[in-house]
Amino acid sequence: MATTLHIGANLNFTKYVYGRKRALEIARDELGLRCVEMVPDSDYGAALFAKNPDKFRAYHREVGEYGRKIGVEIASVLTFYRDNVSVAHPDPAIREVAMLVMESMAVQAGEYGAKYVGASLGTVLAEDFANERVRAKLFNAAAEAWKKWMEMAHREGLRGVNIESMSTLREPPATIRSARKWLSELNDYHRRKPDTTVPCHLCYDLGHGPTEAEDDSPADRDFASWFEAFGDAIVEVHIKNTDSGFISTWPFTDEYKEFGIIDLDRVAEAMRDHLRAPEVYVMVEVPGKRGRMDGEADALRANHTTIENLKKSLKRAGWRENANDGTWSLPDAT
């Protein structure tokens, strides 16, 4: 099946600066976008959800309705909220609270009318990771939390949950082998309970990857290898540049032209050659300065330039934009 690309942006650069409705307007008017990825409600979300779930739902439902009114789809809810990593904490009480956070994320996405909600699988602390028995127990706890999340996402009308590729073995999946393991386990659960769960997909982040000390092979550090290995499973790609150690985060702008290991032309070609999901959301992810308006203006410029450079690379790789809805496809695809 031919793949359709949706070009959008992760709105973490607007967090703590603009309200959510204003952020949607900026995405449309300043960035020319028709879809975005919203960040989870990390300032008061989980507490409000626990105290007054009806208010929580109404607040985010109104944002979703506004997005549809102005022609901006909130496609997913992901990133800039890592409390869910505590589902791999050794204290069961903390894991229980983390599960509440994940539920609030699913509800938020559902009220927006989003398709996906996502996060990392969960982080195991270094001291716990060193003990193989403890490590296995905590990763198993995280997997069980995700299975519950798949059920929550189904109840909220979502299409799927997205597990994000990460950069350390303590926070999987950081390798192709790890991604295969967790996607297989979670989707085996979905196949056993297709009427009460959603499937688990992969969000691949160009800025995330393991060090040579933690990878299984050079393929773990190459986005084209990931695209080839998970052509059917990848429904979202985060666009950013980074260094060989996967530590820095840079936009694709003139001042960073000589920096980074990611070549946008190669990204566009690899998506053309390997991605096979019917729809893939390609989200530019350039963080902001959080409250400094000069920093936010620079973040807006960096997002805009990165989006334009991404589009140029897509055109060079043979992708064509549909003027009617802003999506991208390959004209000779069948």
N, C-alpha and C positions, 0 to 999 in steps of 0.2 A: 504494500500500500504506500502511496506517495505521502511524503511528510510535508506538513504545513508548519512554517515557523511563525510565531508571534513574537514581535520585538517589544520588550518592555523594560522596566527598571525596578529594582528593589528600592523601596522608599525609605530605607534607613537613614539617608541623608537629610530627610525632613523631620526625623524623630526629635522631639523636644524643641522644635522650632516652629512648626506649623501644625494646626489642627488637621485631622484626617481629611476633611472635606477640602480644605485649602490645598493640601498636598495633592489630591486628585486633580484639582484645577491646574496646579503647576505642571503636573505630568502631562496634561493635555495641551495647555497653552504654551508652555516654555520648552517642553521636550517633544511635543508632537506625537505623544503616545496614545494608544487606545487600550493598553492593558498594563497592569502593574502588579508587583508583589508587595503586599502589605506586611509590615512587621507585627509580631504579636504585641498585645497590649501589656507591656512590661512595667508601666509605671503604677497603675492601680488595678490592672486587669484581674489577676487571680484573686486578689482580696475582694474586689467588687463582685466577682463571680460567686465567691463563697458566701458573701454577705447578702447580696441582692441579685440573684441570677436573672430575674426578669428585667431589671434595670440594665444589666450588662448586655443582655440580648437586644433590648430596644435600642441602646446606644449604637451598637455595631450594625444592626439592621438598617438604621437610618443612614449610616455611612454607605452601606451597600446600595441602598435605593438611590442615594445621591450620585454615586458613581454611574449607575445605569442611566440616570437622567441626563448626565452630561456626556455620556458615551465613553466611559472608561471602565473596563472590566477589571475587577479585582480577582486575578486568576488563582492566587495562592497566598497563604500566610506562612512565612518562614523567615528565620534568621533573626539575629540581634536579640535573642531571648534564650539563654542557655540554662535556665532553671531546670529544664527537663533532664539535664545530665544527671541530676540527683536520683533518677530512677535506677542508677547503678551505684548508689551509696550503700555502705554496709548497714546503716541504721534503717530498719523497716519503717519507722515513723517518718523519717525524712523522705523515703521513697513514696509513702502515701501522699504526702504534701505535693511532691513532684508530679504524681499522677493527677492531682487536682489541677495543676498548672497545665498539663497536657490536655485535660478535658476542656479547660477554658479556651485553649487554642483551637480545638476542634469546633467548639461552639462559635467562636469568633469567625472562623472561616465559613461555617455554615450560614451564619446570619448575613455575611457579605454576599452569599451566593457563589463563593469561590469553588474551584474544582479540587484544590489540593491544600493540605496542611503538611508541614514538614519540619524536620529538625535533625540533629545528629542522633545516633542511636543512644548515646549516653557515655559519660566519661567515667572511667575508673581511675581513682587517684593513684599516684605513683607508688605509694607505699603498699596499696592493695594489689596493684598490678604485679608487683614483684613476687607475690605468693600465687603460684599457679592455681591452687585449689580455690583460694578466695576470688581470684580473677574470674575463673569459670563460673562461680556462683553468682557474681555480680553481673556479668554479661548475660547470664540466663535470666536474672531478675529484670534487666533492661528489655530483653526480648519479650518477656511475659507482659511488661508494661506496653510495649508496642502492639501486642496482640489485642490488648484491651482498647488501645487507641484506634485500631482498625475497626473495632466494633463501635466506638464512639463516633468515628468519622462516618460510618454507615448510617447511624441514627441521625446525623446532621445533614445527610444528603450529599456528602462529598463523593468525588470520583475516586480518590485514592489518597494515601499518605506517601510522602516523599522522604526517603532517607538520604541525607546529604553526604557526599564524599568528604572526608576530613584529612587530617595531616599527621596523625599519630596512631599507633596501634592501641593506645589507651582509649581512643575515641573513634571506634570503627564506623564505617569502613574506610580505611586509608589505603588499602591495596585491592587489586582486582580479585584476588582469592577471597579476601574478607567480604567484599561486596557480594560475591557469589554466594558465600555461606549465609549471610544474613537475609539477602533477598530470597534465597531458596527456603530458609526456615519460615520466614514470615508469609511467603506466598503459598507454601504448603498448608499453612494454617487457613489461609483464605480459601484454598481449594476444598478444604474439609468443611468450611462454613461459608459458602458463597452467598447465602441469603442474609447473613448477619454481619459480614465484614466487607471491607474494601481491599483491593490489592495494594501492594507496596511497590512503588516505583523508585527510580534513582534521580536525584538532583546532582549533576556533576558540576563542581566548582573549579574553574580554571586556576584559581589562586590557592587551591588546597592540594597537598600531596605529601608523601612521606619523604624523609631523608634517605640517603643511600643506606644508612645503618638500619633502617626499618623496612625498606622495600624488599620484595621477593625477587624483582628483576627490574631492569630499566623501564619496562612497560608500565609499571605502576606510576611512573613519573611523566608519562606521555599521554596527553589527552586523546590523541588519535587511537591509541590502544584501548582506552576506556570506551570511546565511542564505538569501536568495533566489537568489543566484548559485550557491551550492553545496548546495542542498537535498538532493541525493542523495549528496553526497560527505562531508558532515559527520556523523561518527559519535560525536563527543565535543565537549563544550563546557565550558570552564573558567569558573567563576562567581567573579567578583570585581568590585569597583568601582575606578575610577581617575579621574584628572584629564584635562583636555583635552589635555595633552601626553603622556598614556599613560606616566607616570613613577611615580606613587604607586600603592600597592596598599592598598585598604581593604575591610573586611568590610561587610556590610549589617546594621549594628547602630545603636542609637539615637544613640550619640555621633558617628556619621558620617552621620547622616541628611541633613544639609545639604551634605555633601561629595559630589563625584563626578559623573560624567556618565552613569552607567548607571542606568536605571530598570528594576527587576526586573519590573514589570508589562508593560512594553514587550517585555522579553526573552521572557516567557512567551507573549505574543501573537505575537511574531515566530516563535518556535519552532512555535506552533500553525499559523501561516499558511504557513510556508515549508519546514520540515524534512520530508524524505520518506524518509530511510533507515529500514529496518524497526526498528532499535534505535539509540537515541542515549543515550550515557552523559553525564550532566550532573554534573560534578565541582566541588564547592565547593573553592576553593583559597585558604586563609588561612594564611600562614606563621606559625611560632612564634618563640620567643625563643632556642631552641637551648640548653637546659640549665638556664636559670633557671626553677625550678618555678612561681614566681608568673607568669612570662611564659607558660609552657605552660598554666597554668590559664586565663589570659586568652584564649589562642589557642583553647582548647577551648570556652570560652564563645562566642567570636566565630564559630567554626565552627557551633556548635549554633544560635545565633540566626540566622545566615545561612541555614542549611538550613531552619529554620522559616519565615523570611520568603519564601524561594524557594517553599516549598509553598503559602503563602498566595497568592502571585502566580499560581501555576499554577492553583489553584482559581478565582481570579477570571477567569482566561482560559478557563475551561471544561474544563481537564484534571481527571481524576478518578483517585484512587489506588485500586489494586487491593489489598485487604486481604490477599489470599493471598500475594502475592509482593512487595509494596511498589512495583511499577512504576506508571507513570502513563500514561494514554491518554485519547483523546477519545471520549466515549460514543457520539457519532453518526458516528464514522469507519467507513468501509466498506472 
